[in-house]
Amino acid sequence: MASFRVKGGNRLKGEIIPQGAKNEALQILCAVLLTPEEVTIHKIPNIRDVNKLIELLSDMGVKVTKLGPESYSFKADEVNLDYLEKEDFLKKASSLRGSVMILGPLLARFGTGKLSKPGGDKIGRRRMDTHFFGFQKLGAKFHYDSKNEIFHIDGKDLKGCYMLLDEASVTGTANIVMAAVMAEGKTTLYNAACEPYLQQLCDMLNRMGAKITGVGSNLLHIEGVDKLGGTEHKMLPDMIEIGSFIGLAAMTQSEITIKDAQVDRLGIIPDTFRRMGIKLEIKGDDIHIPAQKHYEIETFIDGSILTVADAIWPGFTPDLLSIVLVTATQAKGTVLVHQKMFESRLFFVDKLIDMGAQIILCDPHRATVIGLDRKYPLKGIRMTSPDIRAGVSLLIAALSATGTSVIDNIEQIDRGYQNIDERLNALGAEIERLP
């Protein structure tokens, strides 16, 4: 288990380019299974979860060619369905939550799918019902082997239909869309997720020959087609990494410019950080965060404590609540962070409390943060990263703290952030990777 040794207190300065979006990559990579023709994808992040999915596709028989540091071509003209029966496939798929999205393409093109229960962050219950209810609505027959935790799906005769999703799941919507693009007839999908990454997937599928309308809304119409062709696709910058860099700049009193952030695709993320008192200067597609000694959290109009809560798009993404929480620890003022979707995601606050933060964990979903306004800086400690977003939040805390911190289990951070130590060290951080 690798660790970071972090010397806190350095002020960073410079420009940083966000990686390609992790959550988009996991959808887009699975979509290459929908066609035997070549698909070229640019701005693929070099992170653990994405690399594991590329390896899984290769093991399934997809021809993978690396064209450059962030560009790959994929050709799924000889997919080996027998590999789905092997223990190696089940083991690799179960270690990666994004692997569930291979099911939609497999059902659409080959009429069959199999998967062991996916892994991923331990942030609470992450049910798969939306995916499978959607497949069943399209006519797939579903069986779950509870003893071995294996999903078996027969989708030889998928037919379009109307369905109202029980939740606006991003991965669930992506999976159902990919299954429906080659189903017979028309599918109407209501309460669909409409995140920019889902829009990217639909735009890519339409370039491949799919007929999807309503993209960007929660009501999608999909006319089934017989086959899909190849295409070229460039992924968006990762909005979670962009938000992480904004929080990092504020916490460490740093002057950072985030290049090519595609601000028009960030929704309310910039305004949410502005409500935390952080100054942002938008220059085209770049975000400049000037060095700030103090930043003050706004209140609601009636003077009550600000609440920052997650919500489905275009609401605030749950993946950035951990960043908001840690950023608030050195702000002036108080904020209530309400994590509605996952009941275990706030449990990392005990590490911040050990560092000197004033946080009241009200219940598994809510934490009140009383900002210290830098009067009492955080102190370095040894801690363990429980998941991707909490791990980066702890890294931000360590970079702002006095003294040295050690963060264990940084494999969690590597799952979602590309060479984060090298990129931040280039701005003046002191992060040492320990084997």
C-alpha positions in Angstrom: 0.0 0.0 0.0 1.6 3.2 -1.2 1.6 6.5 0.7 2.1 10.3 0.2 4.4 12.2 2.5 3.2 15.8 2.3 5.0 18.9 3.6 2.3 21.5 4.3 2.4 25.3 4.2 3.7 25.9 0.7 1.9 28.4 -1.5 1.5 27.1 -5.0 1.6 29.1 -8.2 1.2 28.4 -11.9 -1.0 26.9 -14.5 -2.5 23.4 -14.5 -4.5 21.5 -17.2 -7.3 19.3 -15.9 -7.3 15.7 -17.0 -10.0 14.1 -19.2 -13.2 13.4 -17.2 -13.0 10.0 -15.4 -16.8 9.6 -15.2 -17.2 10.3 -18.9 -14.3 8.0 -19.8 -15.9 5.0 -18.2 -19.1 5.4 -20.3 -17.3 6.3 -23.6 -14.9 3.3 -23.3 -17.7 0.8 -22.9 -19.4 2.3 -26.0 -16.6 1.0 -28.2 -18.2 -2.5 -27.9 -21.2 -1.3 -29.9 -19.4 -1.4 -33.2 -16.9 -3.5 -35.1 -15.5 -0.3 -36.6 -12.6 1.7 -35.2 -13.3 4.3 -32.5 -10.6 6.9 -31.6 -10.8 8.6 -28.3 -8.8 11.6 -27.1 -8.0 13.1 -23.7 -8.3 9.7 -21.9 -7.0 10.2 -18.3 -4.1 8.0 -17.2 -5.8 6.8 -13.9 -6.2 3.5 -12.3 -9.9 2.9 -12.9 -9.7 3.9 -16.6 -6.6 1.8 -17.2 -8.2 -1.2 -15.6 -11.2 -0.8 -17.9 -9.0 -0.5 -21.0 -7.2 -3.7 -19.9 -10.6 -5.5 -19.4 -11.7 -4.5 -23.0 -8.4 -5.8 -24.3 -8.9 -9.1 -22.5 -12.3 -9.3 -24.2 -10.7 -9.2 -27.6 -10.9 -5.4 -28.3 -7.9 -4.3 -30.3 -6.4 -1.4 -28.4 -3.8 0.9 -29.9 -2.2 3.8 -27.9 -1.8 6.7 -30.3 -0.3 9.2 -27.9 -0.2 10.1 -24.2 -4.0 10.6 -24.0 -5.3 9.1 -27.3 -6.3 5.5 -28.1 -8.0 3.7 -30.9 -10.3 0.7 -30.2 -11.6 -1.9 -32.6 -14.1 -4.4 -31.3 -14.5 -6.6 -34.4 -13.4 -9.8 -32.7 -15.0 -9.7 -29.2 -14.5 -13.0 -27.4 -17.7 -13.8 -25.6 -16.3 -17.0 -24.2 -14.0 -14.8 -22.0 -17.1 -13.7 -20.1 -17.3 -17.2 -18.6 -13.8 -17.2 -17.2 -13.0 -16.5 -13.6 -10.4 -13.9 -14.7 -13.1 -11.8 -16.3 -15.4 -11.9 -13.2 -12.5 -11.0 -10.9 -11.3 -8.1 -13.0 -14.8 -6.8 -13.5 -15.7 -7.0 -9.9 -12.8 -4.7 -9.0 -14.1 -1.9 -11.1 -17.5 -0.3 -10.6 -17.5 1.2 -14.1 -17.4 -2.3 -15.6 -21.2 -2.5 -15.2 -21.6 -0.3 -18.3 -20.3 -3.0 -20.6 -23.6 -4.7 -20.1 -25.7 -2.3 -22.2 -23.4 -2.6 -25.3 -23.1 -6.4 -24.9 -26.9 -6.7 -24.8 -27.4 -4.4 -27.7 -24.8 -6.0 -30.0 -24.6 -9.6 -28.9 -27.8 -10.2 -26.9 -26.0 -11.5 -23.8 -24.2 -10.2 -20.7 -22.6 -11.4 -17.6 -21.0 -9.6 -14.7 -20.0 -10.1 -11.1 -21.0 -7.5 -8.5 -18.9 -4.4 -9.2 -16.7 -2.8 -6.6 -15.7 0.8 -6.3 -15.7 3.4 -3.5 -17.1 2.3 -0.1 -19.3 5.3 0.3 -22.6 3.7 1.1 -25.2 1.7 -0.7 -24.9 1.9 -4.5 -27.7 -0.2 -5.8 -27.9 -1.6 -9.4 -31.7 -1.7 -9.7 -32.0 1.1 -12.2 -29.7 -0.6 -14.7 -31.5 -3.9 -14.5 -35.1 -2.6 -14.4 -34.2 -0.7 -17.6 -32.9 -3.8 -19.3 -36.0 -5.8 -18.2 -38.2 -3.1 -19.6 -36.4 -3.5 -23.0 -37.2 -7.3 -22.8 -34.0 -8.7 -21.3 -34.3 -11.7 -19.0 -32.4 -11.2 -15.8 -31.0 -13.6 -13.2 -28.9 -12.8 -10.1 -26.9 -15.6 -8.6 -26.8 -14.3 -5.0 -24.5 -17.0 -3.8 -21.7 -16.1 -6.2 -22.9 -12.5 -6.7 -23.0 -12.9 -10.5 -25.5 -11.2 -12.9 -26.7 -13.2 -15.9 -28.7 -11.3 -18.6 -30.3 -12.6 -21.8 -31.1 -9.8 -24.2 -31.5 -11.4 -27.6 -34.8 -9.7 -28.4 -34.6 -6.1 -27.1 -37.6 -4.0 -28.0 -38.1 -0.2 -27.5 -40.6 0.9 -24.9 -41.5 3.8 -22.6 -39.8 3.8 -19.2 -39.7 6.1 -16.2 -36.5 5.6 -14.3 -36.8 5.2 -10.6 -33.8 7.5 -10.1 -31.8 9.7 -12.5 -28.7 7.5 -12.3 -25.9 8.6 -14.6 -24.4 5.1 -15.1 -27.9 3.6 -15.2 -29.0 6.1 -17.9 -25.8 5.5 -19.9 -26.2 1.7 -19.7 -29.9 1.8 -20.8 -29.2 4.3 -23.6 -26.4 2.0 -25.0 -28.8 -1.0 -24.8 -31.6 0.8 -26.5 -29.7 2.3 -29.5 -30.0 -1.0 -31.4 -33.2 -2.3 -29.8 -36.2 -2.7 -32.2 -38.5 0.3 -32.3 -38.6 3.5 -30.2 -37.5 3.9 -26.6 -38.7 6.8 -24.5 -36.6 7.4 -21.4 -38.0 9.8 -18.8 -36.2 11.0 -15.6 -32.9 10.3 -17.4 -29.7 11.8 -16.1 -28.6 14.7 -18.2 -25.0 15.5 -17.0 -22.6 16.8 -19.5 -20.9 13.4 -19.6 -24.2 11.8 -20.6 -24.6 14.4 -23.2 -21.2 13.6 -24.5 -22.1 9.9 -24.7 -25.3 10.6 -26.6 -23.5 13.0 -29.1 -20.9 10.3 -29.7 -23.5 7.6 -30.3 -25.3 9.9 -32.7 -22.1 10.4 -34.7 -21.9 6.6 -34.8 -25.3 6.4 -36.4 -27.7 6.3 -33.4 -30.9 8.3 -33.4 -31.2 10.0 -30.0 -33.1 13.2 -29.4 -33.7 15.3 -26.3 -30.0 15.2 -25.4 -29.4 17.6 -22.5 -32.8 17.0 -21.0 -34.3 14.4 -18.8 -36.5 13.1 -21.6 -34.7 11.1 -24.2 -36.2 9.5 -27.4 -34.2 6.7 -29.0 -35.0 5.2 -32.4 -33.3 1.8 -32.7 -30.9 1.2 -35.6 -29.5 -2.0 -37.0 -25.8 -1.1 -36.6 -23.4 1.6 -35.5 -20.1 2.7 -37.1 -16.8 4.2 -36.0 -16.2 7.7 -34.8 -13.6 10.1 -33.2 -14.3 11.6 -29.8 -12.6 14.1 -27.4 -13.6 14.0 -23.7 -14.4 17.0 -21.5 -12.1 18.1 -18.8 -12.9 16.6 -15.4 -15.2 18.9 -13.5 -14.4 17.2 -10.2 -10.7 17.8 -10.7 -11.4 21.5 -11.6 -13.4 21.9 -8.4 -10.6 20.2 -6.4 -8.1 22.7 -7.8 -10.3 25.6 -6.8 -10.6 24.3 -3.3 -6.8 23.7 -3.2 -6.0 27.2 -4.3 -8.2 28.7 -1.5 -6.9 26.4 1.2 -3.2 27.0 0.4 -3.5 30.8 -0.4 -2.2 29.9 -3.9 -2.5 31.6 -7.2 -3.5 29.0 -9.8 -4.9 29.2 -13.3 -6.9 26.2 -14.5 -6.5 26.0 -18.3 -9.2 24.9 -20.8 -11.8 24.3 -18.1 -14.7 24.6 -20.5 -16.6 26.8 -18.0 -19.9 26.6 -19.9 -20.1 22.9 -19.0 -19.5 23.3 -15.3 -23.0 24.2 -14.2 -23.2 25.8 -10.8 -19.8 24.6 -9.6 -18.1 28.0 -10.0 -21.0 29.8 -8.3 -21.0 27.3 -5.4 -17.3 28.0 -4.7 -18.0 31.8 -5.0 -20.6 31.4 -2.2 -17.8 29.9 -0.1 -16.1 33.3 -0.6 -13.5 32.2 -3.1 -12.7 34.7 -5.9 -12.8 33.3 -9.4 -11.8 35.1 -12.6 -13.1 33.6 -15.8 -10.9 34.3 -18.8 -12.4 32.6 -21.8 -12.2 28.9 -20.9 -9.6 29.4 -18.2 -10.3 29.9 -14.4 -7.9 32.1 -12.5 -7.9 31.9 -8.7 -5.9 34.7 -7.1 -4.1 34.2 -3.8 -6.5 34.9 -0.9 -5.6 35.3 2.7 -9.2 35.2 3.8 -12.5 34.0 2.3 -15.9 34.3 3.9 -18.8 31.9 3.5 -22.1 33.6 2.5 -25.3 33.2 4.5 -28.8 32.8 3.0 -30.7 36.1 2.5 -32.4 35.8 5.9 -29.0 35.4 7.6 -29.3 31.7 8.2 -26.4 29.3 7.8 -25.5 28.4 4.2 -26.3 24.8 3.2 -24.4 23.1 0.3 -26.2 20.0 -0.8 -25.8 17.6 -3.7 -28.5 17.1 -6.3 -28.9 15.6 -9.7 -27.7 17.7 -12.6 -27.9 20.7 -13.0 -27.6 20.6 -9.2 -24.3 20.4 -7.4 -22.4 17.1 -8.0 -22.0 14.9 -4.9 -18.3 14.2 -5.9 -17.4 17.8 -4.9 -19.0 17.9 -1.4 -15.9 16.5 0.2 -13.9 19.3 -1.4 -16.4 22.0 -0.2 -16.2 20.5 3.3 -12.4 20.7 3.6 -12.3 24.1 2.0 -14.7 25.4 4.6 -12.5 24.5 7.5 -10.3 27.6 6.9 -13.0 29.9 5.7 -14.7 32.6 7.9 -18.2 31.5 8.7 -20.2 28.3 9.0 -21.7 25.9 6.4 -23.9 22.8 6.6 -22.8 20.2 4.1 -25.6 17.8 3.2 -24.6 14.7 1.3 -28.0 13.2 0.3 -26.9 10.3 -1.9 -24.4 8.3 0.0 -24.5 7.6 3.7 -20.8 6.8 4.3 -19.1 9.6 2.3 -18.7 12.0 5.2 -17.0 9.6 7.6 -13.6 10.9 6.6 -14.2 14.0 8.7 -12.7 12.3 11.8 -9.3 12.8 10.1 -9.9 16.5 9.6 -11.0 16.8 13.3 -7.7 15.2 14.3 -5.9 17.8 12.3 -7.7 20.6 14.2 -10.8 21.3 12.1 -14.1 22.2 13.9 -16.7 19.9 12.4 -19.8 18.5 13.9 -20.9 15.3 12.1 -24.7 15.6 12.7 -25.5 12.2 11.1 -24.2 10.1 8.2 -25.5 12.6 5.7 -24.8 16.0 7.3 -21.8 17.8 8.7 -21.6 21.4 10.1 -18.2 23.0 9.5 -17.2 26.0 11.6 -14.5 27.9 9.7 -11.3 28.8 11.5 -10.5 31.8 9.3 -6.8 30.6 9.4 -6.6 31.6 13.1 -5.9 28.0 14.0 -4.1 26.2 11.1 -4.5 22.5 10.6 -1.7 20.3 11.8 0.0 17.4 9.9 -1.0 13.9 11.0 -0.9 10.3 9.6 -4.2 9.3 8.0 -5.7 6.8 5.5 -7.6 7.6 2.3 -11.0 5.9 2.3 -12.2 6.8 -1.2 -11.2 8.9 -4.2 -12.8 12.2 -3.3 -12.1 12.0 0.5 -8.5 11.1 -0.4 -8.0 14.3 -2.4 -9.7 16.3 0.3 -7.2 15.0 2.8 -4.4 15.8 0.4 -5.7 19.4 0.2 -5.9 19.5 4.0 -2.3 18.2 4.3 -1.0 20.8 1.8 -2.5 23.6 3.8 -1.4 22.2 7.2 1.6 23.1 9.3 4.2 20.3 9.5 4.2 17.0 7.6 1.4 14.6 6.9 1.4 11.0 5.7 -1.6 9.7 3.7 -1.9 6.0 3.3 -3.9 4.0 0.7 -3.2 6.5 -2.0 -4.2 3.9 -4.6 -7.7 5.3 -3.9 -6.5 8.8 -5.1 -4.7 7.2 -8.1 -8.1 5.7 -9.2 -9.4 9.2 -10.1 -6.5 11.7 -10.3 -3.8 11.5 -12.9 -0.2 11.9 -11.6 -1.5 14.3 -9.0 1.7 14.4 -7.0 3.9 15.3 -10.0 1.4 17.9 -11.3 1.1 19.7 -7.9 4.8 19.5 -7.3 5.3 21.4 -10.5 3.3 24.2 -8.9 5.5 24.2 -5.8 4.0 21.5 -3.6 6.2 19.0 -1.7 4.5 15.6 -2.1 6.7 12.5 -1.9 5.3 9.1 -3.0 6.4 6.3 -0.6 6.3 2.7 -1.8 
